[in-house]
Structure formats: C-alpha cells, structure tokens
Amino acid sequence: DVLIANILALPLIELAPLFANKVKPGGDIVLSGILNEQREMIIEAYKTFFDMNNCVILDDWICLSGKGI
C-alpha cells in the first residue's frame, strides 16, 4: 500500500488517524505540500502511526515519507 497526499499541513494533521487506518503495517506514506517550518508538527502528528524516515527539501517546501507501524 502507498498513500500519497499533497495538501496543506493542518488538513494533513487532522487526517493522520484516517490515513493510519488506510495504510497497512509496512505500507508507505508520502506527504507533501508542507512548508519546511511545519515539518516538526507533521512528524509529531504521524509518529504514532508511521516511522517517518525521509525528508526531501526543495526551496521552502518539503516532502516527508514513512512506513506504517
């Protein structure tokens, strides 16, 4: 399973539990549309459900990815 979301930070935070239910353990999640200054908020919201292990930065934008726990 792979779930990809390219939306703003606040909706991403609100959707974390729903996304966690959609991705099976070991499945991948990719989150983008995030400003670099919002990185820690997103990681905090998702770390209960996912091993957030990768961050790609382009200008002020980031893309985070992880594996379902």
mmCIF file of the C-alpha atoms, coordinates in Angstrom:
data_MODEL
# 
_entry.id   MODEL 
# 
loop_
_atom_site.group_PDB 
_atom_site.id 
_atom_site.type_symbol 
_atom_site.label_atom_id 
_atom_site.label_alt_id 
_atom_site.label_comp_id 
_atom_site.label_asym_id 
_atom_site.label_entity_id 
_atom_site.label_seq_id 
_atom_site.pdbx_PDB_ins_code 
_atom_site.Cartn_x 
_atom_site.Cartn_y 
_atom_site.Cartn_z 
_atom_site.occupancy 
_atom_site.B_iso_or_equiv 
_atom_site.pdbx_formal_charge 
_atom_site.auth_seq_id 
_atom_site.auth_comp_id 
_atom_site.auth_asym_id 
_atom_site.auth_atom_id 
_atom_site.pdbx_PDB_model_num 
ATOM 1  C CA . ASP A 1 1  ? 0.000  0.000  0.000  1.00 0.00 ? 1  ASP A CA 1 
ATOM 2  C CA . VAL A 1 2  ? 1.038  3.550  -0.748 1.00 0.00 ? 2  VAL A CA 1 
ATOM 3  C CA . LEU A 1 3  ? -0.840 6.654  0.310  1.00 0.00 ? 3  LEU A CA 1 
ATOM 4  C CA . ILE A 1 4  ? 0.211  9.974  -1.240 1.00 0.00 ? 4  ILE A CA 1 
ATOM 5  C CA . ALA A 1 5  ? -1.190 13.308 -0.059 1.00 0.00 ? 5  ALA A CA 1 
ATOM 6  C CA . ASN A 1 6  ? -0.235 16.751 -1.377 1.00 0.00 ? 6  ASN A CA 1 
ATOM 7  C CA . ILE A 1 7  ? -2.272 19.092 0.801  1.00 0.00 ? 7  ILE A CA 1 
ATOM 8  C CA . LEU A 1 8  ? -1.728 21.760 3.445  1.00 0.00 ? 8  LEU A CA 1 
ATOM 9  C CA . ALA A 1 9  ? -0.300 20.995 6.896  1.00 0.00 ? 9  ALA A CA 1 
ATOM 10 C CA . LEU A 1 10 ? -3.438 21.447 9.008  1.00 0.00 ? 10 LEU A CA 1 
ATOM 11 C CA . PRO A 1 11 ? -5.561 19.034 6.938  1.00 0.00 ? 11 PRO A CA 1 
ATOM 12 C CA . LEU A 1 12 ? -2.647 16.575 6.987  1.00 0.00 ? 12 LEU A CA 1 
ATOM 13 C CA . ILE A 1 13 ? -2.589 16.726 10.791 1.00 0.00 ? 13 ILE A CA 1 
ATOM 14 C CA . GLU A 1 14 ? -6.361 16.231 11.040 1.00 0.00 ? 14 GLU A CA 1 
ATOM 15 C CA . LEU A 1 15 ? -6.241 13.296 8.616  1.00 0.00 ? 15 LEU A CA 1 
ATOM 16 C CA . ALA A 1 16 ? -3.402 11.416 10.366 1.00 0.00 ? 16 ALA A CA 1 
ATOM 17 C CA . PRO A 1 17 ? -5.669 8.864  12.143 1.00 0.00 ? 17 PRO A CA 1 
ATOM 18 C CA . LEU A 1 18 ? -7.718 8.271  8.971  1.00 0.00 ? 18 LEU A CA 1 
ATOM 19 C CA . PHE A 1 19 ? -4.591 7.804  6.873  1.00 0.00 ? 19 PHE A CA 1 
ATOM 20 C CA . ALA A 1 20 ? -3.197 5.424  9.502  1.00 0.00 ? 20 ALA A CA 1 
ATOM 21 C CA . ASN A 1 21 ? -6.303 3.257  9.116  1.00 0.00 ? 21 ASN A CA 1 
ATOM 22 C CA . LYS A 1 22 ? -5.893 3.190  5.340  1.00 0.00 ? 22 LYS A CA 1 
ATOM 23 C CA . VAL A 1 23 ? -2.228 2.130  5.261  1.00 0.00 ? 23 VAL A CA 1 
ATOM 24 C CA . LYS A 1 24 ? -1.394 -1.386 6.376  1.00 0.00 ? 24 LYS A CA 1 
ATOM 25 C CA . PRO A 1 25 ? 1.665  -2.085 8.573  1.00 0.00 ? 25 PRO A CA 1 
ATOM 26 C CA . GLY A 1 26 ? 4.757  -1.764 6.401  1.00 0.00 ? 26 GLY A CA 1 
ATOM 27 C CA . GLY A 1 27 ? 2.868  0.311  3.837  1.00 0.00 ? 27 GLY A CA 1 
ATOM 28 C CA . ASP A 1 28 ? 4.241  3.608  2.621  1.00 0.00 ? 28 ASP A CA 1 
ATOM 29 C CA . ILE A 1 29 ? 3.005  7.152  3.156  1.00 0.00 ? 29 ILE A CA 1 
ATOM 30 C CA . VAL A 1 30 ? 4.230  10.213 1.267  1.00 0.00 ? 30 VAL A CA 1 
ATOM 31 C CA . LEU A 1 31 ? 3.184  13.678 2.428  1.00 0.00 ? 31 LEU A CA 1 
ATOM 32 C CA . SER A 1 32 ? 3.887  16.904 0.565  1.00 0.00 ? 32 SER A CA 1 
ATOM 33 C CA . GLY A 1 33 ? 2.577  20.438 0.297  1.00 0.00 ? 33 GLY A CA 1 
ATOM 34 C CA . ILE A 1 34 ? 4.351  21.166 3.585  1.00 0.00 ? 34 ILE A CA 1 
ATOM 35 C CA . LEU A 1 35 ? 6.469  24.186 4.402  1.00 0.00 ? 35 LEU A CA 1 
ATOM 36 C CA . ASN A 1 36 ? 9.819  23.371 5.981  1.00 0.00 ? 36 ASN A CA 1 
ATOM 37 C CA . GLU A 1 37 ? 8.811  25.279 9.138  1.00 0.00 ? 37 GLU A CA 1 
ATOM 38 C CA . GLN A 1 38 ? 5.848  22.872 9.560  1.00 0.00 ? 38 GLN A CA 1 
ATOM 39 C CA . ARG A 1 39 ? 7.970  19.713 9.451  1.00 0.00 ? 39 ARG A CA 1 
ATOM 40 C CA . GLU A 1 40 ? 8.016  19.015 13.198 1.00 0.00 ? 40 GLU A CA 1 
ATOM 41 C CA . MET A 1 41 ? 4.213  19.484 13.520 1.00 0.00 ? 41 MET A CA 1 
ATOM 42 C CA . ILE A 1 42 ? 3.613  16.888 10.813 1.00 0.00 ? 42 ILE A CA 1 
ATOM 43 C CA . ILE A 1 43 ? 6.150  14.424 12.180 1.00 0.00 ? 43 ILE A CA 1 
ATOM 44 C CA . GLU A 1 44 ? 4.612  14.773 15.650 1.00 0.00 ? 44 GLU A CA 1 
ATOM 45 C CA . ALA A 1 45 ? 1.120  14.028 14.271 1.00 0.00 ? 45 ALA A CA 1 
ATOM 46 C CA . TYR A 1 46 ? 2.269  10.955 12.319 1.00 0.00 ? 46 TYR A CA 1 
ATOM 47 C CA . LYS A 1 47 ? 4.948  9.375  14.525 1.00 0.00 ? 47 LYS A CA 1 
ATOM 48 C CA . THR A 1 48 ? 2.380  7.331  16.471 1.00 0.00 ? 48 THR A CA 1 
ATOM 49 C CA . PHE A 1 49 ? 1.270  5.630  13.260 1.00 0.00 ? 49 PHE A CA 1 
ATOM 50 C CA . PHE A 1 50 ? 4.318  5.749  10.983 1.00 0.00 ? 50 PHE A CA 1 
ATOM 51 C CA . ASP A 1 51 ? 8.094  5.543  11.074 1.00 0.00 ? 51 ASP A CA 1 
ATOM 52 C CA . MET A 1 52 ? 8.772  8.896  9.423  1.00 0.00 ? 52 MET A CA 1 
ATOM 53 C CA . ASN A 1 53 ? 12.169 8.300  7.894  1.00 0.00 ? 53 ASN A CA 1 
ATOM 54 C CA . ASN A 1 54 ? 12.759 10.554 4.921  1.00 0.00 ? 54 ASN A CA 1 
ATOM 55 C CA . CYS A 1 55 ? 12.566 14.254 4.134  1.00 0.00 ? 55 CYS A CA 1 
ATOM 56 C CA . VAL A 1 56 ? 13.191 15.882 0.769  1.00 0.00 ? 56 VAL A CA 1 
ATOM 57 C CA . ILE A 1 57 ? 13.580 19.668 0.703  1.00 0.00 ? 57 ILE A CA 1 
ATOM 58 C CA . LEU A 1 58 ? 13.065 21.900 -2.342 1.00 0.00 ? 58 LEU A CA 1 
ATOM 59 C CA . ASP A 1 59 ? 13.268 25.619 -1.632 1.00 0.00 ? 59 ASP A CA 1 
ATOM 60 C CA . ASP A 1 60 ? 10.839 26.188 1.293  1.00 0.00 ? 60 ASP A CA 1 
ATOM 61 C CA . TRP A 1 61 ? 8.802  23.022 0.631  1.00 0.00 ? 61 TRP A CA 1 
ATOM 62 C CA . ILE A 1 62 ? 9.331  19.518 1.985  1.00 0.00 ? 62 ILE A CA 1 
ATOM 63 C CA . CYS A 1 63 ? 8.130  16.019 1.250  1.00 0.00 ? 63 CYS A CA 1 
ATOM 64 C CA . LEU A 1 64 ? 8.008  13.514 4.126  1.00 0.00 ? 64 LEU A CA 1 
ATOM 65 C CA . SER A 1 65 ? 7.716  9.770  3.829  1.00 0.00 ? 65 SER A CA 1 
ATOM 66 C CA . GLY A 1 66 ? 7.405  6.875  6.203  1.00 0.00 ? 66 GLY A CA 1 
ATOM 67 C CA . LYS A 1 67 ? 6.351  3.284  6.823  1.00 0.00 ? 67 LYS A CA 1 
ATOM 68 C CA . GLY A 1 68 ? 3.226  2.133  8.620  1.00 0.00 ? 68 GLY A CA 1 
ATOM 69 C CA . ILE A 1 69 ? 3.853  0.669  12.055 1.00 0.00 ? 69 ILE A CA 1 
# 
